[in-house]
Amino acid sequence: MTTATDSRAPAPAPPLADSRPRPRARLDWRLRFATLSLIWGFSFLLIKVGTHGYAPFQVTLGRLVFGTAVLAAAMAVKRERLPRGARTWGHLTVAAFLLNALPFSLFAYSELTIPSTLAGICNATSPLWGMALSLVALSEDRPTRVRVAGLGVGFLGVLTVLGAWQGFHGLDATGTVMALLASLSYPIGWIYVRRTLAGSSESHLSLTGAQLLLATVQLAVVTPVFTSVPSNFPVLPLLAIAGLGALGTGLAVLLQYGLVAEVGPTTAQMVTYFIPVIATAAGVVVLGESLRWTTPVGAVVVLVGAALTQVKRGA
């Protein structure tokens, strides 16, 4: 799951602008925006279905394999090459871990014990974590009263979703913490990328392809250590993993950067606010997950807080 190029929002690839001319987009940006929202919103449902047949690390590895394949095909069509330089590959290795391998795995493990609806709402806290971290890590990001208020409102929404006044009754603490840590990993990765790879001469497609490739290698090393080869291969979960990777990781990245290039990061990152809505609807309608009143109400409060943290000074 990802949004635009703001350091306070999650994304699976380095937020680097590509200054080379691009051909005119064939599809209206609003349709691509809606498509991206649907893809990322349904990703949490696909994770849940994938874990019904495969271990979380296997779900993540499959997701990365299919996602990398899509970007490799795009690079071949555009005749792009992988980036050069040991320094760039070193930074991309860290970015791959923070923006792909770690959060994808944490979300997969979290959905073993929590509903996909809750995982989708936890994902929406990334701008809140990013806002808090940027105040410390990025000297150019100075707080305003509105943004600090948004931070407080957002985390109040998180407590509402979790039903804090009821002692978090009915929620699995481990799964919830994993989902929140996954959401925290995204802005940490963004800040790292912003400090180390901003201004790179490599194209965004080249860097993204390399990053997903590195994340795939990382999971390929870890997965055999913690899991065994499946004795059978359930078709529906396998299709869910293929869709999660090809659409939710590969195609989504291409759509995202096309939107950033055409309408700018501020508009493109608004997709963040549609993801939990779609994830909740998909979980309830398709998977039949139960929904307490605290979930939608808290989600709205989270999104209001996240929106406030994005208000720029003087806006």
N, C-alpha and C positions, 0 to 999 in steps of 0.2 A: 504494500500500500504506500502511496506516495503522493506528494503534491509539489508542484512547481519548484522554484529555486530558492525559497526563503529558508534561512538557517533554522527557523523555528518549526519547520514542518518536515514530515517524514518523506523519504524517497529512497529508491534502491540504486541510485546512480549519482555520480558527481554532478553538481549544479553548475556546469560550465557552459557559457554561451558559445555558440558556434557562429562566427562572424561571416562565414562564407554564404553567398547568395543561395536561396532556396527556391525551388519551383513553387508556383502558386498552388495552394492546397485545393484538391478537387472537392472535398466534402466540407460543408459549412462547419465552422469551429464549434457552434452550439451542438451540432449532432455528435461531433467527436467528444465534446465535453460530457454529454449525456452518456455516450458509450463508455467512456472511461469511468464515470461514476458507477454505472451498472457493473462493469467488470470488477472493479475493486470492491464494490458492495457485496457481490456474490462470492468473492474470494473466501470469505470466512465460512460460508456454507460449503464450498468445495473442500476446504481444509477439513471440516468436520466429516464429510463423506469419505475423504481420503483416509482418515484415521480409523474408519470402520474396517478397513482391510489391511492397512499397513502401519508399521511403526512410525512415530513422528519424524525421526531422522530420515526414514525412507520417503516419507511424503515430501520433506524439504529437498532431499536430493533429487527426486523426480521432478519437482517443481523447477529446480535450477537447471536441470538437464534440458527440459523442454523450453524454458525461457532463453537459455543460452543458444539453443538451436535456432530460435526465431531471430535473435540478434545476429547470429552468424550468417543466416540467410540474407538479412538486410544489409550487412556489411559486404557480402559477396555481390549483391545487386548494385550497390553504390561504389564498389571497388575500394572499400576502406581497408586499411591495414591496422593491425594491433599497434598500440603505442610502443615507443622505444624508450630505453633508458632504465637503468636499475632503480633509480630514485622514484620514478613514476610508478613502476611495478610494486615497489615497496609500499608506497602510500596507498595504492589501489588494493593491496592485500589487506591492509587495516580497514579500508573502507568496505571491502567485500564482507569482512567479518561483522562490522558494526551495522551495516545497512542491509545485508542479505542473510548471511549464514546464521547469525545470532537471533535476530528478530523473527525470521521465518521459522526457525526451530522452536523458539519459545512459544509462538502462537500455536504451532502444531501440538506441542505438549500441553499447552493450556486447555486446548479444546478436547482433551481427553476427559476433563472433569468439569468444564464450564460450558454454557451454551454459546453457540456461534454469535448470538445477539450481543452477549456481554463482551466477547472478544472484539467485536466490531466497535462497540462503544469505547472500550479501553484504547483502541487505536486512535480515536478522536482526541485523546489526551496529549498526543505528541506535540501539538503547538503549545500546550501549557508547559510541558517539560522544557521545550525549546526556549520559550520565553524566559523561564527561570534560569536556565543554563547560560543563555546569551548575556544576561545581566552580569554574569561573572566572567565568562570566557571571551566575550567580544566587546572591546572597549567602545566601539562605535555605536553599540546598541544601548542607549541610555533610557532608563525607565521613564514613563509618564504616568500620571495619576490614573488615566484611563486604562493603560496596559496593566498596571499593578492591580487595579480593581478587577480587570478581566481574569487575571491569574487567580485571585481569591474566589471569584464567582465560579470559575471553571472547576476548581478543586472542591468547592461546595457541591457542585453537580456530581462529581465523582462519588462523594460521600452519600449523596442521595441515591445514586444508582446502586450502591452497595448496601443501602439501608443501614447506615452506621448506627443510628439511634436504636435499632433493633438488635444490635450486636452482630451484624452481618449474618443474620440467620439464613440458613439454606444455601449459602455460597461456599464454594470450596476455596479456602484461602490460598492454597498453593497455586492452583490454576489461575486465580485472579491476579496474584502477584506476578506470575510469569507473563501474563498478557500486558500488565502495566510496565514491566521491565522491557518487554519487546517494544512498547511504544516509546520508552525512554531511550532505547538504543538508537532509534532513528535520528533525533536531534543531536546526539553525541557524535554520530557519524557525519552529519551535515557540518557541524562545527569543525570537525577534523578535516574534512574535505575542503572547506572554505579556507582554512589556515594553510593547507599544504598543496592543493592542486588548483586553486583559483588562478586564472591567467594562463593555464597550460595551452600550448599551441595545438594540442591534439583535439580532434573533433569529439563532440559529446558521444557520438555513436561508437567511436573507437574505444573511448574510455569506459563506456557502459558495458560494451561487449567484453572487454578485458576484465572488468570488475565481476561480472556474472560468471565468467570462466573461472576466475580465482575462487569465488564462493563455491562453485561446483566442485573444484578440486578439494577445498576444505571439507565439504560434506562427504566427498568420496573417501577421504581418509578416515573421518570420524565414524561414519555409518557402520562399516563392517566391525568396528571395535565394540559397538554397543548394541548391535542387532544381528540377527541371523538371517540367512537367505529365506524368503517366504517359501512355505511348502506348497502353496497355491497362489494364484494371481487373480483375485476377484476383479471382474471386469468393471463394474460400476465405480468402485474406488479408484481403479487405475485410470478410467476416463476422467474422473474428477481431478486427479493429479495432473493429467495431461492438459486439461483445460486451465487449471490453476497456473501451470507453467507457461504454456503457449499464449494464453490470453492475459491472465492476471500479472504475469511478470514480463514476458517478451513484448507482446503487442501493446500492453499498457504503457511501457516505457517509451515506445515509439510515439504513441498518441500524446503522452505527457509533454515530451520535448517539442513536438509539433505545436501544441497549444502554447507553450511558453514562448516559442519563437514568434507566433502570430499575435497573441493577445497579451503577452507579458506574464510574469510570475504571479502578480497580485490576483489577476482574474483566474489564472489557471489553478492556483492553490485553493480556490473556493470549492474545488471538488472534495476537499476534506470534510466539508459540512454535509455532504450528501451520503458519504460512505456509511455512517452508522445508521442512517434512516433506512437505506436499502438493505444493509446487513440484518437489521432488526426485522424488516418486513419479510425477507427471504427466510430467516430462521423460523419465524412464526408460521408463515403460510406453507412453506415447502417441507420443513422438518418437524413442524408441529411443536416447536419449543414453547414453553409457558412464558407468560409475560406478566410480571408484577407491575403495578402502577408506578412504582419507583423507577423502573427502567426507562420508559419514555420521558417521564418528567425530568429525571436526572440527566438524560441524554440532551434534552433541550437546553438545560442550564449549562452543561459542559460546552455545547456548541456556541452559546451566547458568550461564555467566558473566553473560548478560543478565538471568536471573532474580535472581541475587544482587545486581545493581546496583539492582534495584527494591525490595529489602528496606528498610523504613523503620526509623528509629531506635526502639529499644525493642520492635520487632516480634518 
